[in-house]
Amino acid sequence: MDIDRTGLAQFLRQRREALQPQDVGLPRGQRRRTTGLRREEVAALAHMSTDYYARLERERGPQPSVQMIASIAQGLHLGLDERDHLFRLAGHQPPVRGALSEHVSPGLLRILDRLDDTPAEIVTELGVTLRQTPMGIALTGDATRWSGPARSLGYRWFTDPAARAWYPPEDHAFLSRLYASHLREVVTRRGPGSRAAELAELALANSEELRRLWELHEVGVRPHDVKRFVHPSVGQIQLHCQTLLDPQQSHLLLVYTAVPGTQDQEKLELLSVLGSPSSA
């Protein structure tokens, strides 16, 4: 499949000019003359240089990689049909849709962009964190930094003791049951040969605890409405978790809030000042 440089450039310009800063969680600022977003703003949202992005809009430069196009699609808050169109213009086959997709829907992104003062994250059905708010990073560290199977919190829980430091020891047994139950349900739903099955096989090979829980065939364990975290700076903090599901992508938006007037609320306010924990 060949790249359509003219079509790609025109589509990028059209989508960029159709967006306003507030649509993507950016301040509008004063004396703004640009129609829509600036090129440097799109480049920042897509985690690339302004020069690289500008060359695409000018029909110049090498063919962008799959990773670059995926970043641009996410930065421009494209829907799935728009994302697939962008991939084809760039000369690539579009990624899969559904549970394997890591493209966050524009609707979930718009909600997340408006939660700067609240811990929140978007995760896949396998516990891979795709996006976090600044307060989400302040609460649990940058959960998007992992690679390979360690991107899944469930996998880290059974293979990396450091993953448990964020939770009270008295909660560990329940959380182990929760992650084992959920992984078994996803494996059954997706079937043999799925990414879930591969992750489960790898985790089972590396965790005696998971092997013991797996033999129980326990399903239906559900998370508590209230979650407790252990933060290196503010100590234990208890938060209510609200969940919003994107059924098309099997993505979850998790939002953590504290009861007003409690010490937990005061600790959240302190976290907003402290920022990301240095131990994360």
KEMI-253966 format. One line per field, with one value per residue (C-alpha): x, y, z; chain. Coordinates in pm, 1 decimal. Each point is the difference from the previous one (the first is absolute). Layout:
BEGIN
xx <- X ...
yy <- Y ...
zz <- Z ...
cadena <- A ...
***
This chain:
BEGIN
xx <- 0.0 150.0 -12.5 -237.9 202.7 -250.4 -296.6 191.9 103.2 -350.9 -160.3 246.6 -58.5 -376.7 -6.7 246.1 -197.2 -326.5 126.5 9.5 248.7 -276.1 -100.9 329.8 47.9 222.5 -47.2 -117.2 217.6 -33.7 55.6 -52.7 -13.6 48.0 -308.5 -19.2 315.2 352.5 239.8 219.8 -300.4 -84.8 366.3 9.0 -321.0 145.9 341.0 204.3 195.0 -182.5 229.9 -90.2 -373.2 26.3 174.7 -295.2 -239.5 234.9 11.4 365.4 220.6 13.7 -304.1 -112.6 15.6 -299.3 97.4 13.1 -339.1 -152.0 136.9 -136.1 -341.5 -13.8 129.5 -267.4 -269.7 -108.5 -287.1 61.1 -118.6 218.2 293.2 -32.9 -22.8 318.7 186.4 -100.3 101.7 340.3 35.7 -68.9 -267.4 -215.5 49.5 -253.5 -307.9 -159.5 171.8 347.9 -16.6 184.5 -154.3 -200.0 -334.5 -39.8 -286.3 212.7 285.6 -227.8 -114.0 356.1 119.5 -247.4 119.4 328.1 -78.8 -108.1 193.1 -122.7 129.8 -108.0 82.0 -52.5 -173.0 344.7 86.1 227.0 -10.5 -27.0 -49.9 11.8 -87.9 277.5 -167.6 -12.5 377.0 34.1 -198.1 163.6 290.2 24.7 -172.4 54.6 378.0 6.7 71.8 -76.0 -224.1 85.8 -233.9 -282.1 -54.0 -133.1 324.4 213.3 -204.0 106.5 355.0 132.4 -17.9 41.1 -347.8 -153.8 167.1 -277.8 -266.3 -49.9 132.5 -339.4 -151.3 252.5 -182.8 -323.7 178.7 174.5 -338.5 -139.0 278.0 -0.9 -378.2 -1.1 282.3 -179.1 -320.8 182.0 184.0 -330.1 -162.0 284.2 92.2 318.5 274.5 -124.8 221.5 -175.6 84.2 363.5 20.3 -158.7 240.8 298.8 -127.7 -78.8 352.5 141.0 -234.6 -69.2 -273.5 -184.3 29.8 -162.0 -283.2 -46.1 -77.5 -297.2 -173.8 -142.0 -189.7 -227.0 226.5 -73.2 196.6 -120.7 -155.7 260.1 370.6 287.8 343.4 327.9 181.2 368.6 -65.9 -353.6 -41.6 -321.3 -281.0 -351.9 -181.1 -327.9 38.4 -255.1 25.7 -110.7 15.7 61.2 -153.4 128.0 363.7 -33.0 168.8 -80.1 22.2 70.6 -59.2 108.8 -164.1 14.9 -290.0 -6.5 117.4 203.1 373.5 1.1 -116.4 277.4 255.0 -123.0 45.2 352.9 70.8 -99.7 290.9 251.3 -51.2 138.0 163.9 376.1 -4.8 -230.2
yy <- 0.0 334.1 321.6 268.9 306.2 254.6 -171.5 -48.4 364.7 125.7 -232.8 99.3 369.2 -42.1 -193.6 236.7 309.3 -160.0 -36.4 271.6 -7.0 -69.8 -306.7 -168.0 132.2 297.8 361.2 230.4 295.2 353.7 158.3 -327.7 49.1 -360.1 -186.4 -306.0 -145.6 111.6 -249.2 7.4 -88.1 -304.5 -102.5 20.6 -201.0 -263.2 -2.7 97.8 300.7 292.5 -18.9 -364.8 67.9 315.7 -193.4 -240.3 290.3 131.6 -337.2 -48.6 -238.5 -381.1 -220.3 16.7 -323.7 -183.6 127.7 360.3 -20.7 -159.0 286.3 262.5 -170.0 3.7 356.7 123.1 -188.2 -191.1 -245.2 -353.8 66.2 311.6 -189.6 -276.5 259.7 167.9 -331.3 -72.7 347.5 -61.2 -329.4 -236.4 -253.9 123.3 -170.7 -243.8 126.8 -125.7 -142.5 -1.1 364.8 259.3 296.4 190.6 132.8 379.5 -13.2 -155.8 238.2 303.5 -114.3 -74.2 340.8 166.5 -186.5 179.0 33.1 -364.6 -330.3 -189.5 -248.6 -187.3 -371.5 -300.2 -321.5 -144.0 282.6 195.3 370.6 206.1 349.0 170.1 343.5 193.9 -86.4 -364.5 6.3 178.7 -277.9 -314.2 117.5 -23.0 -330.4 40.0 -35.3 -379.8 -213.9 -358.3 -211.9 226.0 259.6 -202.4 75.2 -352.3 -145.2 233.5 -92.0 -364.1 49.1 323.8 42.8 377.4 17.7 -88.1 285.2 234.5 -196.4 -85.9 -350.9 -100.1 54.1 -215.1 -332.1 142.7 179.5 -323.0 -173.6 296.4 2.8 -379.0 -7.5 283.2 -149.1 -334.9 170.1 192.0 -313.0 -188.4 292.6 42.8 -365.0 -201.5 180.8 341.0 263.5 -71.3 -370.3 76.9 238.7 -256.8 -272.9 225.2 112.3 -358.7 -104.9 270.2 -2.8 -287.7 207.6 46.2 -372.1 -78.7 249.2 -114.5 -352.6 134.5 115.0 297.1 255.0 290.2 170.0 370.8 303.4 189.4 342.2 140.7 -51.6 54.3 115.2 41.9 310.1 57.0 362.7 19.4 -355.7 -199.0 163.8 -134.9 93.6 -84.7 -139.8 73.7 -187.2 94.2 -268.8 45.8 -329.8 39.0 3.7 -179.9 297.4 117.1 354.7 -21.0 315.2 22.1 244.3 66.7 75.8 380.2 116.1 -313.5 -50.1 -182.4 319.9 193.9 -257.1 33.2 376.3 -55.4 -236.6 273.4 202.6 -283.9 -139.0 -336.0 -208.7 -17.1 -373.6 -72.3
zz <- 0.0 -110.4 197.6 -126.0 95.2 -125.0 159.3 324.5 16.3 -73.5 253.2 273.4 -62.7 -3.5 326.1 168.9 -98.5 115.5 356.8 264.9 291.3 250.6 -205.2 88.6 353.2 -88.3 116.5 -275.2 94.3 -127.6 -341.2 -177.2 -377.0 -114.9 -121.5 219.8 152.6 -79.4 -155.8 308.2 215.6 -210.6 2.1 380.0 30.6 -235.1 176.7 -303.8 -122.9 -155.6 -302.0 -62.1 19.2 -213.0 -277.4 -17.5 -53.4 -271.8 -181.9 85.4 194.7 21.1 32.2 364.2 195.4 142.9 345.7 -119.7 -169.1 311.0 212.1 -239.7 -7.7 378.3 23.5 -241.0 196.2 -310.2 3.3 -123.4 -356.2 -17.5 147.0 -258.7 -278.3 126.1 0.8 -358.7 -115.3 160.0 -186.8 290.6 83.0 292.0 337.3 137.2 177.7 317.8 306.7 -154.8 -101.8 206.2 -180.5 259.3 -122.1 -28.2 251.3 274.2 -79.2 28.2 342.2 112.5 -122.7 236.7 308.9 67.0 372.2 39.1 -8.8 -305.6 -253.0 -312.1 6.2 -226.2 101.9 78.4 237.8 -235.1 83.0 -319.9 141.1 340.8 128.6 178.6 329.2 -101.7 -42.9 334.2 167.3 -142.5 -216.5 -377.6 -75.0 -377.0 23.1 -6.9 -305.3 -98.9 223.3 296.8 -149.4 157.8 369.2 48.4 -136.7 212.9 306.6 -23.2 -130.6 153.4 380.0 -40.6 -156.1 335.9 188.5 -114.2 189.9 370.6 86.5 139.0 -346.9 -187.7 32.5 -138.1 -283.7 -99.0 -21.3 -196.0 -260.4 -39.3 -41.4 -251.6 -206.3 -15.7 -118.1 -274.4 -116.2 -25.1 -184.2 -253.0 -40.8 -60.4 -189.1 111.8 156.9 329.6 -25.4 -75.5 296.7 230.6 -115.4 64.0 341.5 103.2 -89.3 227.6 299.0 236.4 167.2 -329.6 -75.8 336.1 -56.0 -360.1 116.7 199.0 -323.0 189.9 -211.4 80.3 252.9 -33.4 123.0 302.8 -52.9 238.6 -74.6 238.0 -114.3 186.3 -122.9 87.8 100.5 142.6 128.6 -30.9 -193.1 -55.4 -321.6 -168.4 -353.1 -272.9 -329.1 -351.6 -270.0 -371.0 -121.2 -355.8 109.7 336.4 166.1 352.0 133.7 374.0 204.4 364.8 239.7 374.6 233.2 54.8 338.8 75.2 49.4 -333.2 -170.3 175.8 -118.7 -358.3 22.2 128.2 -289.6 -244.3 140.1 32.4 -350.8 -113.9 274.9 -36.8 67.6 -296.4
cadena <- A A A A A A A A A A A A A A A A A A A A A A A A A A A A A A A A A A A A A A A A A A A A A A A A A A A A A A A A A A A A A A A A A A A A A A A A A A A A A A A A A A A A A A A A A A A A A A A A A A A A A A A A A A A A A A A A A A A A A A A A A A A A A A A A A A A A A A A A A A A A A A A A A A A A A A A A A A A A A A A A A A A A A A A A A A A A A A A A A A A A A A A A A A A A A A A A A A A A A A A A A A A A A A A A A A A A A A A A A A A A A A A A A A A A A A A A A A A A A A A A A A A A A A A A A A A A A A A A A A A A A A A A A A A A A A A A A A A A A A A A
***
